[in-house]
Amino acid sequence: NSRIIISGPPGSGKEVIARLLHTMSRRSDGPFQAINCAAMHPDRMETELFGTEGGEDSPRKVGMFERAHMGTLLLDEIGDMPLETQGKIVRVLQEQIFERVGGSNRVEVDVRVIASTTKDLTAEINDGNFREDLFYRLNVLPLHVPPLRERSDDILVLAHAFMNEQNRINKTRLTGITRETEKALRAYTWPGNIRELQNLFQRVAIL
């Protein structure tokens, strides 16, 4: 049930690992919610996380923390979260209590938080872009996902899995991978990591 920071390059499978951790945890019957901090406009971040109280002219909006109650919340690309929001996250992690935007009612939740990042958060702390107190609250168990080029034994396992996946999705009949192709897959550096390998087999299935 510990909080975790998963670090690694883009496309290396950080969200897949976060979902696996949730599935294998005691919270597996609860919801899994994910929010991409890099894709979210800073002005909308708190609304998305904590929701809005609503009023006469607008309905109440439930935020990610409430949706993840009794489950897991993935804060994807936590290094891109605005500093002001980081401060509010610190309090929520400590107390598991927050107020919706525009409201005064206290909302209590039970949420396990996992964070992921492509950035060096220690460097971000030194540059003043990331709160040190938030880092130490999240970084109970650090997990690093190496790039695919450093996991050559995984390449063929993943390649066969993606080939079978495409057979199911596109009703194709890809039957195997030649030794020559295996050597080429192992020799390539995969700058796009696992996502690039998956895209390759989508392309193979189509062509």
Number of C-alpha atoms within 10 A of each C-alpha: 13 10 18 21 26 22 22 19 18 17 19 21 19 23 18 10 15 23 19 12 17 23 17 9 14 12 18 16 11 17 16 22 18 19 18 15 20 17 12 13 11 16 10 10 21 21 18 18 21 23 23 20 18 15 10 6 6 9 10 15 16 17 18 22 28 22 20 21 19 19 24 30 26 25 23 24 20 23 24 20 22 18 15 12 14 21 14 14 20 18 13 18 18 10 12 16 14 21 16 23 19 12 14 10 11 10 13 15 18 16 24 22 22 26 25 25 22 20 16 11 18 14 11 15 15 11 9 11 16 22 19 15 13 17 19 13 15 18 17 12 12 13 15 14 16 14 20 25 19 12 11 15 11 13 20 15 10 14 20 16 14 18 22 18 17 21 17 11 10 11 11 15 12 14 10 11 12 9 9 8 11 13 11 11 17 17 11 11 14 18 16 17 19 21 15 15 20 19 13 15 21 18 11 12 18 10 6
